[in-house]
Amino acid sequence: MKVSSILLTLLAGAGLSAAGSLNLPDDSSADGLYVHEFLNDGTVNTTYMGSPATITSRSSSRLDERGTIPIGTPQVNCKNQYNINLSDLQAAEQGLIDAFGSGMTETQKAYTWKYNSAVAYVCNYGKSVTITGSFLQSQFTSVQTQCGLQSGGWVYIKNWAASYGVDQSSASVC
């Protein structure tokens, strides 16, 4: 598997307590689910989990999306610099929605679903929250409403130290 270098850099400002930049596998990489684990030394370990045909939804015994951490006010951010192929974007969103299914809880990990020219992603910078596919769908809808149907963007939830978004597969996210 050919994977471009992955680098986590901390950003300041824009009201973000800690946000990184995750360089995704290059455009020639396989479509499907990638898991990116943020390590304490500042590096990122990336694992390819499988193609759309081989991924099945995981379930969790803990389905409370918000747990004990209140959601606060989500912030929608738009890129609006380019259009993303709509069918690729919808397939990437649906792949990640299906992968999360009835719920997953993770800490300090990112999940990306690449489909051709688009990527959908979940970035968790440290708080443990459980999210479901239906929760992801609502975040992607917020991005579409604010940014446009074919534009990249993300929802940042400061209280959860997490973001959810879509972009071109060649973009840096998280």
Sequence and secondary structure as in RCSB ss.txt:
>XXXX:A:sequence
MKVSSILLTLLAGAGLSAAGSLNLPDDSSADGLYVHEFLNDGTVNTTYMGSPATITSRSSSRLDERGTIPIGTPQ
VNCKNQYNINLSDLQAAEQGLIDAFGSGMTETQKAYTWKYNSAVAYVCNYGKSVTITGSFLQSQFTSVQTQCGLQ
SGGWVYIKNWAASYGVDQSSASVC
>XXXX:A:secstr
          B  TT SSB  EE   TTS SEEEEEEE TTS EEEEEEE TTT      S   SSTTS     E
EEE  SS   HHHHHHHHHHHHHHHTT EEESSEEEEEEETTEEEEEEESS  EEE HHHHHHHHHHHHHHH TT
  EEEEEGGGTEEEEEEETTSEE 
